[in-house]
Amino acid sequence: MLVITSRISIPLAEFSFEYSRSGGPGGQNVNKVSSKAVLRWKPAESPSLPPATKARLLALIGMKLTTEGEWLVTSQRTRDQGRNVDDCLEKVREAVLAAAAPPKVRRASRPTLGSQVRRVESKVKHSATKKLRRRPADD
C-alpha cells in the first residue's frame, strides 16, 4: 500500500513494474543486473483517488501520459532494484501529494496609495521623455 495522506492510499496492485538494465554507476554490474525500474500506472482508472485529486493530477502530468493513458515513472538512480522501485513510488507519492492540495483561491486586492503614485509619476516621466523626442513646433 502506497500511503499518500491519511485519506489517500493506493494499493500496490494498481502498479505494474518492469525491470531492465540501467546506465550510470555500477561498473560491470550494470551489464549483468536489471536494476532500472519502470513503474506503469493508469491514474485515470484508479479508484483510489478522489475525483478532484484525480483531475488535478491528470492536469499536472498530462504530457507524461502515453496514448493508452499510462504514466511511466522510471528510476535508475541506484544500483539496487528495490531502492529504484522505492524511488519510483516516492515520485508517484510526491506528484499525488501535490495534486491532493487544492489550489489557493486568489483574492483580488487594491493597489496601495504609494504604488498608485509611483505609477502616475512614471507615466508623467515617460510622457515628458517622449515630448522631448518630438520635432519642435513652428510658431
MDAnalysis code that builds the backbone (N, CA, C; Angstrom):
import MDAnalysis as mda
import numpy as np

u = mda.Universe.empty(417, n_residues=139, atom_resindex=np.repeat(np.arange(139), 3), trajectory=True)
u.add_TopologyAttr("name", ["N", "CA", "C"] * 139)
u.add_TopologyAttr("resid", np.arange(1, 140))
u.add_TopologyAttr("resname", ["MET", "LEU", "VAL", "ILE", "THR", "SER", "ARG", "ILE", "SER", "ILE", "PRO", "LEU", "ALA", "GLU", "PHE", "SER", "PHE", "GLU", "TYR", "SER", "ARG", "SER", "GLY", "GLY", "PRO", "GLY", "GLY", "GLN", "ASN", "VAL", "ASN", "LYS", "VAL", "SER", "SER", "LYS", "ALA", "VAL", "LEU", "ARG", "TRP", "LYS", "PRO", "ALA", "GLU", "SER", "PRO", "SER", "LEU", "PRO", "PRO", "ALA", "THR", "LYS", "ALA", "ARG", "LEU", "LEU", "ALA", "LEU", "ILE", "GLY", "MET", "LYS", "LEU", "THR", "THR", "GLU", "GLY", "GLU", "TRP", "LEU", "VAL", "THR", "SER", "GLN", "ARG", "THR", "ARG", "ASP", "GLN", "GLY", "ARG", "ASN", "VAL", "ASP", "ASP", "CYS", "LEU", "GLU", "LYS", "VAL", "ARG", "GLU", "ALA", "VAL", "LEU", "ALA", "ALA", "ALA", "ALA", "PRO", "PRO", "LYS", "VAL", "ARG", "ARG", "ALA", "SER", "ARG", "PRO", "THR", "LEU", "GLY", "SER", "GLN", "VAL", "ARG", "ARG", "VAL", "GLU", "SER", "LYS", "VAL", "LYS", "HIS", "SER", "ALA", "THR", "LYS", "LYS", "LEU", "ARG", "ARG", "ARG", "PRO", "ALA", "ASP", "ASP"])
u.atoms.positions = np.array([
    [0.840, -1.174, 0.000],
    [0.000, 0.000, 0.000],
    [0.887, 1.241, 0.000],
    [0.664, 2.123, -0.978],
    [1.388, 3.391, -1.042],
    [0.529, 4.443, -0.347],
    [0.959, 4.889, 0.826],
    [0.196, 5.844, 1.624],
    [0.613, 7.257, 1.222],
    [-0.356, 8.040, 0.744],
    [-0.104, 9.421, 0.334],
    [-0.423, 10.347, 1.498],
    [-1.664, 10.318, 1.951],
    [-2.107, 11.064, 3.126],
    [-2.910, 10.102, 3.983],
    [-3.503, 10.622, 5.059],
    [-4.313, 9.750, 5.915],
    [-5.578, 9.280, 5.188],
    [-6.021, 10.037, 4.175],
    [-7.239, 9.681, 3.439],
    [-6.956, 8.994, 2.110],
    [-5.784, 9.224, 1.539],
    [-5.474, 8.691, 0.208],
    [-4.366, 7.658, 0.323],
    [-4.657, 6.458, -0.146],
    [-3.634, 5.414, -0.251],
    [-3.955, 4.576, -1.489],
    [-2.908, 4.156, -2.165],
    [-3.055, 3.421, -3.420],
    [-2.494, 2.019, -3.218],
    [-3.286, 0.980, -3.496],
    [-2.748, -0.380, -3.369],
    [-1.686, -0.638, -4.440],
    [-0.670, -1.388, -4.068],
    [0.419, -1.671, -4.996],
    [-0.034, -2.522, -6.181],
    [-1.208, -3.137, -6.091],
    [-1.728, -3.943, -7.199],
    [-2.084, -3.078, -8.407],
    [-2.298, -1.783, -8.196],
    [-2.603, -0.881, -9.315],
    [-1.366, -0.584, -10.169],
    [-0.201, -0.798, -9.602],
    [1.043, -0.516, -10.319],
    [1.582, -1.788, -10.950],
    [2.222, -1.633, -12.095],
    [2.971, -2.755, -12.661],
    [4.399, -2.286, -12.865],
    [5.330, -3.173, -12.603],
    [6.740, -2.831, -12.687],
    [7.416, -3.642, -13.783],
    [8.360, -2.997, -14.444],
    [9.224, -3.662, -15.408],
    [10.649, -3.325, -15.003],
    [11.553, -4.217, -15.324],
    [12.942, -4.005, -14.960],
    [13.816, -4.186, -16.189],
    [14.853, -3.378, -16.270],
    [15.800, -3.501, -17.379],
    [17.171, -3.068, -16.897],
    [18.139, -3.232, -17.762],
    [19.499, -2.824, -17.408],
    [19.599, -1.316, -17.460],
    [20.308, -0.776, -16.502],
    [20.409, 0.678, -16.428],
    [21.828, 1.123, -16.709],
    [21.936, 2.411, -17.020],
    [23.254, 3.004, -17.169],
    [23.693, 3.568, -15.846],
    [24.696, 4.387, -15.864],
    [25.132, 5.038, -14.648],
    [26.119, 4.230, -13.860],
    [26.231, 4.481, -12.552],
    [27.259, 3.836, -11.751],
    [27.010, 2.351, -11.604],
    [28.079, 1.592, -11.425],
    [27.921, 0.165, -11.196],
    [28.991, -0.674, -11.845],
    [29.768, -0.096, -12.734],
    [30.841, -0.870, -13.368],
    [30.286, -2.012, -14.180],
    [30.908, -3.192, -14.059],
    [30.455, -4.364, -14.819],
    [29.091, -4.847, -14.342],
    [28.722, -4.472, -13.147],
    [27.430, -4.858, -12.589],
    [26.287, -4.366, -13.472],
    [26.481, -3.223, -14.134],
    [25.449, -2.647, -14.990],
    [25.101, -3.596, -16.128],
    [26.084, -4.328, -16.623],
    [25.863, -5.218, -17.759],
    [25.200, -6.526, -17.368],
    [25.118, -6.825, -16.079],
    [24.604, -8.122, -15.644],
    [23.238, -8.057, -14.972],
    [22.975, -6.964, -14.255],
    [21.804, -6.900, -13.383],
    [20.777, -5.919, -13.937],
    [19.522, -6.307, -13.907],
    [18.436, -5.415, -14.325],
    [17.996, -4.602, -13.110],
    [18.626, -3.445, -12.919],
    [18.323, -2.653, -11.735],
    [17.439, -1.450, -12.021],
    [17.252, -1.085, -13.294],
    [16.390, 0.036, -13.636],
    [14.934, -0.389, -13.446],
    [14.158, 0.446, -12.767],
    [12.752, 0.134, -12.508],
    [11.870, 1.092, -13.302],
    [10.853, 0.547, -13.945],
    [9.869, 1.333, -14.685],
    [8.499, 0.999, -14.100],
    [7.846, 2.004, -13.540],
    [6.520, 1.827, -12.953],
    [5.480, 2.268, -13.983],
    [4.456, 1.458, -14.193],
    [3.357, 1.800, -15.093],
    [2.088, 1.899, -14.259],
    [1.324, 2.996, -14.498],
    [0.094, 3.212, -13.727],
    [-0.870, 4.033, -14.548],
    [-2.147, 3.669, -14.504],
    [-3.196, 4.424, -15.184],
    [-3.965, 5.221, -14.133],
    [-3.574, 6.480, -13.918],
    [-4.234, 7.267, -12.860],
    [-5.692, 7.578, -13.165],
    [-6.068, 7.651, -14.442],
    [-7.455, 7.974, -14.784],
    [-8.400, 6.846, -14.373],
    [-7.895, 5.618, -14.319],
    [-8.727, 4.460, -13.969],
    [-8.593, 4.054, -12.511],
    [-7.845, 4.825, -11.733],
    [-7.595, 4.461, -10.341],
    [-8.810, 4.771, -9.466],
    [-9.357, 3.746, -8.795],
    [-10.476, 4.001, -7.882],
    [-10.017, 4.563, -6.527],
    [-8.702, 4.603, -6.308],
    [-8.167, 5.039, -5.016],
    [-8.097, 6.554, -4.868],
    [-8.159, 7.277, -5.976],
    [-8.020, 8.732, -5.917],
    [-9.389, 9.407, -5.915],
    [-9.569, 10.436, -5.082],
    [-10.800, 11.225, -5.150],
    [-10.882, 11.948, -6.499],
    [-12.079, 12.209, -6.999],
    [-12.221, 12.818, -8.333],
    [-11.491, 14.152, -8.498],
    [-11.528, 15.010, -7.488],
    [-10.858, 16.308, -7.606],
    [-9.344, 16.126, -7.684],
    [-8.810, 15.244, -6.857],
    [-7.373, 14.968, -6.869],
    [-6.969, 14.340, -8.192],
    [-7.797, 13.447, -8.692],
    [-7.507, 12.784, -9.966],
    [-7.449, 13.803, -11.102],
    [-8.389, 14.745, -11.121],
    [-8.408, 15.765, -12.173],
    [-7.166, 16.650, -12.101],
    [-6.780, 17.052, -10.877],
    [-5.585, 17.892, -10.738],
    [-4.326, 17.123, -11.108],
    [-4.262, 15.837, -10.765],
    [-3.099, 15.015, -11.103],
    [-2.971, 14.849, -12.609],
    [-4.095, 14.586, -13.279],
    [-4.052, 14.428, -14.736],
    [-3.639, 15.718, -15.424],
    [-4.035, 16.853, -14.865],
    [-3.597, 18.134, -15.424],
    [-2.107, 18.350, -15.174],
    [-1.624, 17.876, -14.030],
    [-0.224, 18.050, -13.656],
    [0.709, 17.193, -14.508],
    [0.308, 15.962, -14.797],
    [1.193, 15.035, -15.524],
    [0.691, 14.747, -16.927],
    [-0.198, 15.568, -17.439],
    [-0.833, 15.309, -18.723],
    [0.116, 14.986, -19.861],
    [1.230, 15.711, -19.967],
    [2.167, 15.489, -21.069],
    [2.991, 14.223, -20.866],
    [2.994, 13.663, -19.676],
    [3.793, 12.479, -19.387],
    [3.026, 11.180, -19.605],
    [1.745, 11.275, -19.954],
    [0.931, 10.079, -20.162],
    [1.136, 9.524, -21.566],
    [1.074, 8.208, -21.685],
    [1.146, 7.581, -23.005],
    [-0.214, 7.688, -23.680],
    [-0.304, 7.243, -24.917],
    [-1.583, 7.297, -25.627],
    [-2.621, 6.385, -24.981],
    [-2.179, 5.353, -24.269],
    [-3.106, 4.452, -23.563],
    [-3.506, 5.010, -22.205],
    [-2.938, 6.147, -21.813],
    [-3.271, 6.751, -20.531],
    [-2.406, 6.265, -19.389],
    [-1.300, 5.597, -19.699],
    [-0.408, 5.115, -18.649],
    [0.645, 6.171, -18.336],
    [0.980, 6.253, -17.075],
    [2.062, 7.135, -16.636],
    [3.264, 6.255, -16.356],
    [4.366, 6.524, -17.039],
    [5.591, 5.758, -16.850],
    [6.532, 6.553, -15.961],
    [6.917, 5.948, -14.853],
    [7.860, 6.569, -13.929],
    [9.074, 5.660, -13.866],
    [10.239, 6.206, -14.201],
    [11.452, 5.388, -14.212],
    [12.432, 5.874, -13.154],
    [13.277, 4.942, -12.725],
    [14.348, 5.289, -11.803],
    [15.514, 4.347, -12.032],
    [16.690, 4.936, -12.207],
    [17.920, 4.164, -12.276],
    [18.992, 4.864, -11.448],
    [18.514, 5.494, -10.382],
    [19.378, 6.314, -9.538],
    [20.399, 5.475, -8.778],
    [19.993, 4.289, -8.339],
    [20.889, 3.460, -7.530],
    [21.201, 2.153, -8.249],
    [22.094, 1.371, -7.653],
    [22.477, 0.074, -8.228],
    [21.556, -1.040, -7.753],
    [20.647, -0.715, -6.849],
    [19.781, -1.727, -6.257],
    [18.365, -1.602, -6.821],
    [17.817, -2.707, -7.295],
    [16.484, -2.698, -7.905],
    [15.413, -2.277, -6.908],
    [15.494, -2.753, -5.692],
    [14.497, -2.428, -4.668],
    [14.474, -0.943, -4.338],
    [15.650, -0.346, -4.257],
    [15.701, 1.091, -3.972],
    [15.177, 1.900, -5.146],
    [15.382, 1.427, -6.375],
    [14.836, 2.120, -7.545],
    [13.313, 2.024, -7.566],
    [12.768, 0.888, -7.141],
    [11.309, 0.747, -7.036],
    [10.777, 1.725, -5.992],
    [11.457, 1.809, -4.852],
    [11.051, 2.762, -3.810],
    [11.119, 4.195, -4.328],
    [12.126, 4.500, -5.153],
    [12.269, 5.834, -5.724],
    [11.106, 6.143, -6.671],
    [10.703, 5.163, -7.481],
    [9.545, 5.345, -8.378],
    [8.282, 5.617, -7.567],
    [8.077, 4.839, -6.516],
    [6.894, 5.023, -5.671],
    [6.919, 6.386, -4.985],
    [8.099, 6.848, -4.605],
    [8.217, 8.160, -3.969],
    [7.885, 9.275, -4.959],
    [8.282, 9.109, -6.228],
    [7.952, 10.097, -7.260],
    [6.440, 10.179, -7.460],
    [5.787, 9.024, -7.474],
    [4.325, 8.995, -7.606],
    [3.685, 9.646, -6.385],
    [4.206, 9.315, -5.208],
    [3.655, 9.875, -3.970],
    [3.758, 11.402, -3.959],
    [4.896, 11.943, -4.373],
    [5.072, 13.397, -4.393],
    [4.118, 14.063, -5.373],
    [3.909, 13.445, -6.551],
    [3.009, 14.030, -7.539],
    [1.564, 14.012, -7.048],
    [1.135, 12.904, -6.460],
    [-0.239, 12.800, -5.961],
    [-0.429, 13.731, -4.769],
    [0.596, 13.866, -3.929],
    [0.513, 14.775, -2.791],
    [0.383, 16.221, -3.260],
    [1.103, 16.584, -4.325],
    [0.985, 17.938, -4.872],
    [-0.406, 18.167, -5.457],
    [-0.987, 17.123, -6.056],
    [-2.313, 17.259, -6.643],
    [-3.416, 17.203, -5.585],
    [-3.123, 16.620, -4.437],
    [-4.145, 16.478, -3.394],
    [-4.458, 17.811, -2.723],
    [-3.484, 18.707, -2.695],
    [-3.716, 20.011, -2.057],
    [-4.483, 20.911, -3.013],
    [-5.662, 21.391, -2.608],
    [-6.419, 22.270, -3.508],
    [-5.676, 23.585, -3.711],
    [-5.763, 24.152, -4.906],
    [-5.042, 25.407, -5.147],
    [-5.634, 26.549, -4.329],
    [-4.771, 27.487, -3.962],
    [-5.231, 28.639, -3.196],
    [-6.105, 29.517, -4.070],
    [-7.174, 30.033, -3.488],
    [-8.055, 30.935, -4.206],
    [-7.450, 32.327, -4.122],
    [-7.262, 32.940, -5.267],
    [-6.673, 34.269, -5.290],
    [-7.759, 35.306, -5.036],
    [-7.504, 36.142, -4.053],
    [-8.425, 37.226, -3.770],
    [-7.824, 38.512, -4.309],
    [-8.585, 39.229, -5.088],
    [-8.099, 40.473, -5.660],
    [-7.900, 41.493, -4.559],
    [-6.799, 42.225, -4.640],
    [-6.540, 43.265, -3.653],
    [-6.397, 44.602, -4.371],
    [-6.573, 45.669, -3.628],
    [-6.471, 47.004, -4.226],
    [-5.025, 47.460, -4.175],
    [-4.595, 48.232, -5.180],
    [-3.224, 48.740, -5.137],
    [-3.069, 49.768, -4.013],
    [-1.871, 49.810, -3.441],
    [-1.623, 50.757, -2.352],
    [-1.526, 52.168, -2.914],
    [-1.636, 53.150, -2.038],
    [-1.550, 54.548, -2.457],
    [-0.167, 54.842, -3.032],
    [0.860, 54.298, -2.411],
    [2.221, 54.513, -2.896],
    [2.422, 53.963, -4.299],
    [1.881, 52.777, -4.562],
    [2.049, 52.193, -5.902],
    [1.274, 53.004, -6.943],
    [0.129, 53.553, -6.559],
    [-0.625, 54.396, -7.493],
    [0.156, 55.666, -7.823],
    [0.772, 56.276, -6.812],
    [1.556, 57.497, -7.023],
    [2.759, 57.198, -7.910],
    [3.473, 56.090, -7.632],
    [4.627, 55.715, -8.451],
    [4.229, 55.462, -9.894],
    [3.079, 54.862, -10.104],
    [2.606, 54.587, -11.457],
    [2.357, 55.891, -12.214],
    [1.681, 56.838, -11.575],
    [1.388, 58.115, -12.214],
    [2.677, 58.885, -12.491],
    [3.613, 58.873, -11.546],
    [4.883, 59.572, -11.748],
    [5.674, 58.973, -12.913],
    [5.666, 57.669, -13.019],
    [6.399, 57.045, -14.134],
    [5.736, 57.375, -15.469],
    [4.416, 57.474, -15.472],
    [3.721, 57.842, -16.716],
    [4.054, 59.279, -17.119],
    [4.115, 60.175, -16.129],
    [4.451, 61.571, -16.409],
    [5.875, 61.669, -16.949],
    [6.795, 60.935, -16.332],
    [8.194, 60.951, -16.764],
    [8.330, 60.385, -18.179],
    [7.634, 59.298, -18.472],
    [7.675, 58.691, -19.807],
    [7.093, 59.649, -20.851],
    [6.027, 60.328, -20.496],
    [5.402, 61.294, -21.401],
    [6.353, 62.450, -21.697],
    [7.044, 62.927, -20.661],
    [7.994, 64.032, -20.845],
    [9.143, 63.605, -21.752],
    [9.617, 62.383, -21.593],
    [10.693, 61.861, -22.450],
    [10.241, 61.821, -23.893],
    [9.034, 61.385, -24.127],
    [8.522, 61.307, -25.494],
    [8.307, 62.704, -26.094],
    [7.903, 63.678, -25.254],
    [7.717, 65.054, -25.747],
    [9.035, 65.642, -26.222],
    [10.121, 65.319, -25.527],
    [11.434, 65.831, -25.908],
    [11.912, 65.251, -27.245],
    [11.385, 64.107, -27.634],
    [11.790, 63.478, -28.890],
    [11.069, 64.064, -30.099],
    [9.996, 64.805, -29.856],
    [9.208, 65.335, -30.961],
    [9.961, 66.458, -31.689],
    [9.542, 66.701, -32.905],
    [10.083, 67.821, -33.675],
    [9.556, 69.120, -33.060],
    [10.425, 70.152, -32.978],
    [9.963, 71.422, -32.398],
    [8.823, 72.028, -33.221],
    [7.882, 72.606, -32.504],
    [6.708, 73.187, -33.167],
    [7.121, 74.504, -33.823],
    [6.584, 74.787, -35.027],
    [6.832, 76.062, -35.723],
    [5.831, 77.088, -35.228],
    [6.327, 78.199, -34.640],
    [5.445, 79.235, -34.117],
    [5.374, 80.430, -35.046],
])
